[in-house]
Amino acid sequence: MPDAVAKQVERFLDHLAVERGLAANTVEAYRRDLVRYVGFLRVRGLRDARRAEEQEVASFAAELSSTRRGDGEPYRTSSIVRALSSVRSFHRFLVREGQARRDPTAALVRPKLPRTLPHPISIEEVGKLLAAPAEGSLAGLRDRAVLETLYGAGLRVSELVGLDVDDVDLEDGSVRVMGKGGKEREVPLGRYAREALESYLRRARPAVATSRSRSALFLNLRGGRLTRQGCAKLLGACAERAGIRRPVSPHTLRHSFATHLLEGGADVRVVQELLGHASVATTQIYTLITREHLREVYLTAHPRARAVRRGG
């Protein structure tokens, strides 16, 4: 029979899936972290999470930091932080549910993640990229609509490939998006995206659609729904054709969408809503990009910033 800690974990995972509505892959990530934590507790003779003390949690954190992966490399800091976050959420849940009186993770100090900034492409590079799809061909019409929608609405690639025809309102100039955690939002579409989508829907999609296409908006040339891998592949081909040497992914266009909006004067809270971020703190990382850009422009353009003092 399952021991107490196994039942506690399952109840927590049910809470994440049913009550909080987290995506299946997110819940699975929590499960992997907690399976490891439960194994750690059992080795120490603990089969009930309520018996865990600060010492056990600290020892688990130390084990994560010292353990190596199958390839011999140490676990990344981000993986350690995520695992400890899962353990913290689990113990907090037990306290909130009245199953435990205290949280042994309360004093836990998580390792700091190095700040990694997104790498957007410039507005000029975006222009070259969006002009790269072949004119007039079925694939070109689709690729242009895909790229204009990714950049014009700042969508995640999973959101883009999940779109159905009815999610797009060309008359109103908007697209209905199902984001993370099943949260729906409506995002405006600019003129270029609307025109590209209209051309695709009128001239390309009917030519490749089959009975298996159903309501999918973006199709591959065999009539099936375009996949994330297919989207990344067509984007890579267009980037190469545009002469962009660095890697460009669908998420690069999302980063560029946010950065260019902020550089154009958009309020960070508006950008948060457009991106579908649950917290404005997630969006604020893009403000660091724009500050760096402003600093570069200042140092390059201001005569007193770039003046070189001469001795003597």
C-alpha positions as CSV (number, residue, x, y, z in Angstrom):
1,M,0.0,0.0,0.0
2,P,1.2,3.6,-0.6
3,D,2.7,5.2,2.4
4,A,1.6,8.6,3.8
5,V,4.0,10.7,1.8
6,A,2.9,9.1,-1.5
7,K,-0.7,9.9,-0.7
8,Q,0.3,13.5,0.3
9,V,2.1,14.0,-3.0
10,E,-0.8,12.7,-5.0
11,R,-3.2,15.0,-3.2
12,F,-0.9,17.9,-3.9
13,L,-0.6,17.0,-7.6
14,D,-4.4,16.7,-7.9
15,H,-4.7,20.2,-6.4
16,L,-2.3,21.5,-9.0
17,A,-4.2,19.9,-11.9
18,V,-7.8,20.3,-10.8
19,E,-8.0,23.3,-8.5
20,R,-5.2,25.5,-10.0
21,G,-5.6,24.2,-13.5
22,L,-1.9,23.8,-14.3
23,A,-0.9,22.2,-17.6
24,A,-0.2,18.5,-17.7
25,N,3.5,19.0,-18.5
26,T,3.8,21.4,-15.6
27,V,2.2,19.0,-13.2
28,E,4.5,16.3,-14.5
29,A,7.6,18.5,-13.7
30,Y,6.3,18.8,-10.1
31,R,5.9,15.0,-10.0
32,R,9.5,14.4,-11.1
33,D,10.9,16.7,-8.5
34,L,8.7,15.3,-5.7
35,V,9.5,11.7,-6.6
36,R,13.1,12.5,-6.0
37,Y,12.3,14.2,-2.7
38,V,10.2,11.4,-1.5
39,G,12.9,8.9,-2.3
40,F,15.4,11.0,-0.3
41,L,13.0,11.1,2.7
42,R,12.4,7.3,2.5
43,V,16.2,6.6,2.6
44,R,16.2,8.5,5.9
45,G,13.3,6.4,7.2
46,L,10.7,9.2,6.8
47,R,7.4,8.0,5.2
48,D,5.3,11.0,6.2
49,A,6.2,14.4,4.9
50,R,4.9,16.0,8.1
51,R,7.9,14.5,10.0
52,A,10.4,16.3,7.8
53,E,12.5,18.9,9.5
54,E,14.7,21.8,8.3
55,Q,17.7,19.5,8.5
56,E,16.2,17.1,5.9
57,V,15.3,19.9,3.6
58,A,18.8,21.4,3.9
59,S,20.3,18.0,3.3
60,F,18.2,17.5,0.2
61,A,19.3,20.9,-1.2
62,A,22.9,19.9,-0.6
63,E,22.4,16.6,-2.3
64,L,20.9,18.3,-5.4
65,S,23.9,20.7,-5.5
66,S,26.5,17.8,-5.3
67,T,24.8,15.3,-7.5
68,R,25.8,14.9,-11.2
69,R,23.6,13.9,-14.1
70,G,24.0,10.8,-16.2
71,D,26.5,12.5,-18.5
72,G,28.7,13.5,-15.5
73,E,27.8,17.2,-15.7
74,P,26.4,18.9,-12.5
75,Y,22.8,19.8,-12.4
76,R,22.1,23.4,-13.6
77,T,21.2,26.0,-11.0
78,S,17.8,26.4,-12.7
79,S,17.0,22.7,-12.2
80,I,18.0,22.9,-8.5
81,V,15.9,26.0,-7.9
82,R,12.9,24.4,-9.6
83,A,13.2,21.2,-7.5
84,L,13.4,23.2,-4.3
85,S,10.5,25.4,-5.4
86,S,8.4,22.2,-5.9
87,V,9.3,21.0,-2.4
88,R,8.5,24.4,-0.9
89,S,5.1,24.5,-2.6
90,F,4.4,20.9,-1.5
91,H,5.1,21.7,2.2
92,R,3.1,25.0,2.1
93,F,0.2,23.1,0.6
94,L,0.2,20.6,3.6
95,V,0.2,23.6,6.0
96,R,-2.7,25.3,4.1
97,E,-4.7,22.1,4.1
98,G,-4.3,21.7,7.8
99,Q,-2.4,18.4,7.3
100,A,0.8,19.9,8.8
101,R,1.4,22.4,11.6
102,R,4.7,23.8,10.3
103,D,6.7,24.3,7.1
104,P,10.2,23.0,7.2
105,T,11.1,25.0,4.1
106,A,10.4,28.4,5.6
107,A,14.0,29.1,6.4
108,L,15.3,27.6,3.1
109,V,17.6,29.9,1.1
110,R,17.4,29.0,-2.6
111,P,20.5,29.5,-4.8
112,K,20.3,32.6,-6.9
113,L,19.8,32.2,-10.6
114,P,22.1,34.1,-12.9
115,R,20.0,36.7,-14.7
116,T,19.8,35.7,-18.4
117,L,18.4,38.4,-20.6
118,P,16.3,37.6,-23.8
119,H,18.0,38.3,-27.1
120,P,15.6,40.1,-29.4
121,I,16.4,40.9,-33.0
122,S,16.3,44.4,-34.2
123,I,13.3,46.1,-36.0
124,E,15.4,46.1,-39.2
125,E,16.1,42.3,-38.9
126,V,12.4,41.7,-38.2
127,G,11.6,43.5,-41.5
128,K,14.0,41.3,-43.4
129,L,12.7,38.1,-41.7
130,L,9.0,39.0,-42.5
131,A,10.0,39.7,-46.1
132,A,11.8,36.3,-46.5
133,P,8.9,33.9,-47.3
134,A,8.6,33.1,-51.0
135,E,6.0,35.4,-52.8
136,G,2.9,33.7,-54.1
137,S,3.6,30.1,-53.2
138,L,1.3,28.2,-50.8
139,A,4.1,27.7,-48.3
140,G,5.2,31.3,-48.7
141,L,1.7,32.6,-48.0
142,R,1.4,30.4,-44.9
143,D,4.9,31.3,-43.7
144,R,4.3,35.0,-44.0
145,A,1.0,34.7,-42.0
146,V,2.8,32.6,-39.3
147,L,5.6,35.1,-38.9
148,E,3.4,38.1,-38.9
149,T,1.2,36.6,-36.3
150,L,4.1,35.5,-34.1
151,Y,5.6,38.9,-34.1
152,G,2.4,40.9,-34.5
153,A,0.7,39.3,-31.4
154,G,3.7,38.1,-29.4
155,L,2.4,34.6,-29.2
156,R,4.1,31.6,-27.7
157,V,4.7,28.9,-30.4
158,S,2.3,26.5,-28.5
159,E,-0.4,29.2,-28.6
160,L,0.2,29.8,-32.3
161,V,-0.1,26.2,-33.4
162,G,-3.1,25.7,-31.2
163,L,-5.1,28.4,-33.0
164,D,-8.3,27.5,-34.8
165,V,-9.8,29.5,-37.7
166,D,-12.6,30.8,-35.5
167,D,-10.0,32.3,-33.0
168,V,-9.1,35.0,-35.6
169,D,-11.4,38.0,-36.1
170,L,-10.0,39.8,-39.1
171,E,-12.8,42.4,-39.1
172,D,-12.1,43.4,-35.5
173,G,-8.4,42.8,-35.9
174,S,-7.9,40.5,-33.0
175,V,-7.0,36.9,-32.1
176,R,-8.3,34.8,-29.2
177,V,-5.5,32.9,-27.5
178,M,-5.5,30.1,-25.0
179,G,-2.4,30.7,-22.8
180,K,-0.7,28.8,-20.0
181,G,-3.0,27.3,-17.3
182,G,-6.0,27.5,-19.7
183,K,-6.2,31.3,-19.4
184,E,-7.8,33.0,-22.4
185,R,-6.8,36.4,-23.7
186,E,-7.6,38.5,-26.7
187,V,-4.7,40.2,-28.5
188,P,-4.9,42.9,-31.2
189,L,-3.6,42.2,-34.7
190,G,-1.9,44.9,-36.7
191,R,-2.5,45.7,-40.4
192,Y,0.3,43.6,-41.7
193,A,-0.7,40.5,-39.7
194,R,-4.4,40.9,-40.8
195,E,-3.4,41.2,-44.4
196,A,-1.1,38.2,-44.3
197,L,-3.8,36.1,-42.5
198,E,-6.4,37.2,-45.0
199,S,-4.3,36.2,-48.0
200,Y,-3.4,32.8,-46.3
201,L,-7.1,32.0,-45.5
202,R,-8.3,33.0,-49.0
203,R,-5.6,31.6,-51.2
204,A,-3.5,29.0,-49.3
205,R,-5.4,27.2,-46.6
206,P,-8.3,26.0,-48.9
207,A,-5.7,24.5,-51.3
208,V,-4.1,22.3,-48.7
209,A,-7.0,21.6,-46.3
210,T,-8.2,18.0,-46.0
211,S,-10.7,16.2,-43.8
212,R,-8.0,15.9,-41.1
213,S,-7.4,19.6,-41.0
214,R,-10.7,20.2,-39.1
215,S,-10.6,23.7,-37.6
216,A,-6.8,24.2,-37.3
217,L,-5.7,27.6,-38.5
218,F,-2.2,26.9,-39.6
219,L,-1.6,23.7,-41.7
220,N,1.4,21.9,-43.0
221,L,1.4,21.1,-46.7
222,R,-0.2,17.7,-46.1
223,G,-3.2,19.3,-44.4
224,G,-2.4,18.5,-40.8
225,R,-2.1,21.1,-38.0
226,L,1.3,22.8,-38.1
227,T,3.4,21.6,-35.2
228,R,5.9,23.5,-33.0
229,Q,8.7,21.7,-34.7
230,G,7.3,22.6,-38.1
231,C,7.0,26.3,-37.1
232,A,10.6,26.4,-35.8
233,K,11.8,24.8,-39.0
234,L,10.1,27.3,-41.3
235,L,11.3,30.2,-39.1
236,G,14.9,28.9,-39.3
237,A,14.7,28.7,-43.1
238,C,13.3,32.2,-43.4
239,A,16.0,33.6,-41.0
240,E,18.7,32.0,-43.2
241,R,17.1,33.5,-46.3
242,A,17.0,36.9,-44.6
243,G,20.7,36.7,-43.9
244,I,20.3,36.7,-40.1
245,R,23.3,34.7,-38.8
246,R,22.3,34.2,-35.2
247,P,19.7,31.6,-34.1
248,V,16.1,32.8,-34.4
249,S,13.4,30.8,-32.7
250,P,9.6,31.5,-32.3
251,H,10.4,32.8,-28.8
252,T,12.9,35.2,-30.3
253,L,10.0,36.9,-32.0
254,R,8.0,37.0,-28.8
255,H,11.0,38.6,-27.0
256,S,11.3,41.1,-29.9
257,F,7.6,41.9,-29.8
258,A,7.8,42.8,-26.1
259,T,11.1,44.7,-26.4
260,H,10.0,46.8,-29.4
261,L,6.7,47.7,-27.7
262,L,8.5,48.9,-24.6
263,E,11.1,50.8,-26.6
264,G,8.1,52.5,-28.4
265,G,6.7,53.7,-25.1
266,A,4.2,51.0,-24.2
267,D,3.4,50.6,-20.5
268,V,4.8,47.5,-18.9
269,R,1.4,46.5,-17.6
270,V,-0.1,46.6,-21.1
271,V,2.7,44.4,-22.4
272,Q,2.1,42.0,-19.5
273,E,-1.5,41.6,-20.6
274,L,-0.6,41.2,-24.2
275,L,2.0,38.5,-23.4
276,G,-0.3,36.7,-20.9
277,H,2.2,36.9,-18.0
278,A,0.6,36.1,-14.7
279,S,3.0,38.5,-12.9
280,V,4.4,41.8,-14.1
281,A,7.8,40.8,-12.6
282,T,8.1,38.3,-15.6
283,T,7.5,41.2,-18.0
284,Q,9.9,43.6,-16.3
285,I,12.9,41.6,-17.6
286,Y,12.3,43.2,-20.9
287,T,12.7,46.7,-19.4
288,L,16.3,45.7,-18.7
289,I,16.8,45.2,-22.4
290,T,15.4,48.6,-23.2
291,R,17.6,50.2,-20.6
292,E,20.7,48.6,-22.1
293,H,19.6,49.9,-25.5
294,L,19.1,53.4,-24.2
295,R,22.5,53.3,-22.6
296,E,24.2,52.2,-25.8
297,V,22.4,55.0,-27.8
298,Y,23.4,57.5,-25.1
299,L,27.1,56.5,-25.0
300,T,27.2,56.5,-28.8
301,A,25.3,59.7,-29.5
302,H,25.9,62.1,-26.7
303,P,29.0,64.3,-27.2
304,R,29.9,64.5,-23.5
305,A,29.4,60.7,-23.0
306,R,31.9,59.7,-25.7
307,A,34.4,62.5,-25.2
308,V,37.9,61.2,-24.4
309,R,39.9,63.2,-21.9
310,R,43.5,63.9,-22.9
311,G,46.2,64.4,-20.4
312,G,48.7,67.4,-20.3
